[in-house]
Amino acid sequence: MAAFNQYLKALRERKFLDIGTVAERTGVHRNTQSKYEDSRDPPLDYLVEFAALVDVPFIDILLKRLDDSKASQRAVNLAISSLEPEKSGVYEVKEIYKTSNELMHVKLNEVSHKLIPTGATVFINTSSKAIDANSMYAFLNPMNGEHFAAKLVLTATKLKLVFDNTERKDLVFSVEGGETESRYILKTLGLLGKIVKAELIF
């Protein structure tokens, strides 16, 4: 059993929760929950739900997952460097929201929506985080510090990051807790705000 899977089991047991209860509250099958505590790697949306359920900071779970990662040491170091230790010794995701009314501009170094190629510079309205149909949004990946763009689609039960790109799969998250849960997921994913302009490299 991998160390990370054992860690999830220990967190569940520490809260005196049985497998069935955790499965029900996180929206997975009981057998899936058992596999997450054995050897299967849980997806991000599950970990977000699980962290809230066991009352553990999500960043602690990310750090533990990095400890048990099979990724290259370079990739792990980059991921850890995107986390900022505070004086208290508690780690937290770097603040990515700007309070200024000025547009933020960043270069997209990660595969993004097919309309905005890698290497493009985008200008972001950081005060606009409400999800509008067919709008493009910028994100800062907290795991590697790279920026990417995606369209956001929100329904009553799903939150989707749409890439329409053969190089990258769309991300889909189950949403049962309404707007509060959607905002939490988007913050975890590194939402910066709505893209208002893009400069493409030819």
C-alpha positions in Angstrom: 0.0 0.0 0.0 1.4 3.4 -1.0 2.2 5.9 1.8 -0.3 8.4 0.4 -3.1 5.9 0.4 -2.3 4.9 4.0 -2.3 8.6 4.9 -5.9 9.0 3.5 -7.0 5.9 5.5 -5.4 7.4 8.7 -7.2 10.7 8.2 -10.5 8.9 7.8 -10.0 6.8 10.9 -8.9 9.8 12.9 -12.3 11.3 12.3 -14.0 7.9 13.2 -15.6 7.8 9.7 -16.4 4.5 8.1 -15.7 3.8 4.4 -19.3 4.0 3.4 -19.8 7.4 5.0 -16.8 8.9 3.3 -17.8 7.3 0.0 -21.3 8.8 0.3 -20.2 12.3 1.3 -17.5 12.5 -1.4 -19.7 11.1 -4.1 -17.8 7.9 -4.9 -18.7 4.2 -4.8 -17.7 2.3 -1.6 -15.4 0.1 -3.6 -13.7 3.2 -5.1 -13.2 4.6 -1.6 -11.5 1.3 -0.6 -9.2 1.5 -3.6 -8.2 5.0 -2.7 -7.0 3.7 0.6 -5.2 0.8 -1.0 -3.3 1.7 -4.2 -5.5 3.8 -6.6 -4.5 7.5 -7.1 -7.5 9.7 -6.3 -8.5 12.6 -8.6 -8.2 16.2 -7.6 -12.0 16.8 -7.2 -12.2 13.9 -4.7 -9.2 15.2 -2.7 -10.9 18.6 -2.5 -14.0 17.0 -1.1 -12.1 14.6 1.2 -10.0 17.4 2.7 -13.2 19.3 3.7 -14.7 16.2 5.1 -11.8 15.3 7.4 -11.1 18.9 8.2 -7.5 19.0 6.9 -6.1 21.9 4.9 -6.0 20.9 1.2 -2.4 22.1 1.0 -1.4 19.4 3.6 -2.9 16.7 1.3 -1.1 18.1 -1.7 2.3 18.1 0.1 1.7 14.5 1.3 0.9 13.5 -2.3 4.1 15.1 -3.5 6.1 13.1 -0.8 4.7 9.9 -2.4 5.0 11.1 -6.0 6.7 9.0 -8.7 7.4 12.1 -10.8 10.9 13.2 -11.5 12.7 15.0 -8.7 12.9 18.2 -10.8 9.1 18.2 -11.3 8.5 17.6 -7.6 10.9 20.4 -6.7 9.1 22.8 -9.0 5.7 21.8 -7.5 7.1 22.3 -4.0 8.6 25.7 -4.9 5.2 26.9 -5.9 4.2 26.5 -2.3 5.2 29.3 0.1 6.2 28.6 3.7 5.0 31.1 6.2 6.7 32.0 9.4 4.4 29.7 11.3 5.8 26.8 9.3 2.4 26.2 7.7 2.4 25.9 4.0 -0.2 27.6 1.8 -0.7 28.2 -1.9 0.8 31.4 -3.1 -1.7 34.3 -3.4 -2.6 34.6 -7.0 -5.4 37.2 -6.9 -4.5 40.8 -7.5 -6.6 43.6 -5.9 -5.5 46.2 -8.4 -7.9 47.4 -11.1 -5.2 47.1 -13.6 -5.1 44.1 -16.0 -2.6 41.4 -15.2 -0.7 40.0 -18.2 1.0 36.7 -18.2 2.6 34.3 -20.8 0.9 30.9 -21.2 3.5 28.2 -20.9 1.1 25.3 -20.4 -1.1 23.7 -23.0 -4.3 25.7 -23.1 -7.5 26.1 -25.1 -7.0 25.6 -28.8 -7.7 29.2 -29.6 -4.8 30.5 -27.5 -1.5 28.7 -28.3 1.4 28.1 -25.9 3.6 31.1 -25.7 0.8 33.7 -26.1 0.5 36.6 -23.7 -2.9 37.2 -22.2 -4.4 40.2 -20.4 -6.6 39.3 -17.4 -9.3 41.1 -15.5 -8.6 39.7 -12.1 -11.7 41.2 -10.6 -13.9 39.2 -13.0 -14.2 35.7 -11.6 -17.9 35.1 -12.2 -18.5 32.4 -14.7 -19.9 33.7 -18.0 -20.9 31.4 -20.8 -18.3 31.1 -23.6 -15.7 33.3 -21.8 -12.1 32.4 -21.5 -10.3 32.4 -18.1 -6.7 32.3 -17.1 -5.3 30.0 -14.4 -2.0 29.6 -12.5 -1.3 25.9 -12.0 -0.4 25.7 -8.3 1.6 22.5 -8.9 4.1 23.9 -11.4 3.7 27.7 -11.4 2.7 27.7 -15.1 -0.2 29.6 -16.6 -2.9 28.2 -18.9 -6.3 29.2 -20.4 -9.6 27.4 -20.6 -13.3 28.1 -21.1 -15.5 27.5 -18.0 -18.8 25.8 -18.1 -21.0 25.5 -15.0 -24.2 23.5 -14.7 -26.2 22.6 -11.6 -24.1 19.4 -11.1 -20.8 20.0 -13.1 -17.9 22.4 -13.4 -15.9 22.0 -16.6 -12.6 23.4 -17.8 -12.9 23.1 -21.6 -9.8 23.1 -23.7 -11.1 21.8 -27.1 -7.5 20.6 -27.6 -6.3 17.2 -28.7 -3.2 17.7 -26.5 -5.2 18.2 -23.3 -8.3 16.6 -21.9 -11.1 18.7 -20.5 -11.4 18.7 -16.7 -14.8 17.9 -15.1 -15.7 18.2 -11.4 -18.9 17.2 -9.7 -20.5 20.1 -7.9 -23.1 19.4 -5.2 -22.4 22.3 -2.8 -23.5 25.1 -5.1 -21.6 28.3 -5.7 -19.4 28.0 -2.6 -18.1 24.7 -3.7 -17.5 25.9 -7.2 -15.5 28.9 -5.9 -13.4 26.6 -3.7 -12.6 24.3 -6.6 -11.7 27.3 -8.9 -9.4 28.8 -6.2 -7.7 25.4 -5.8 -7.2 25.2 -9.6 -5.6 28.7 -9.6 -8.3 30.9 -11.2 -6.9 34.3 -12.0 -9.8 35.9 -13.8 -11.4 36.5 -17.2 -9.1 37.0 -20.3 -10.0 40.2 -22.1 -7.2 40.2 -24.7 -4.5 37.9 -26.1 -1.4 38.6 -28.0 -0.4 35.6 -30.2 3.1 34.7 -31.3 3.4 34.0 -35.0 
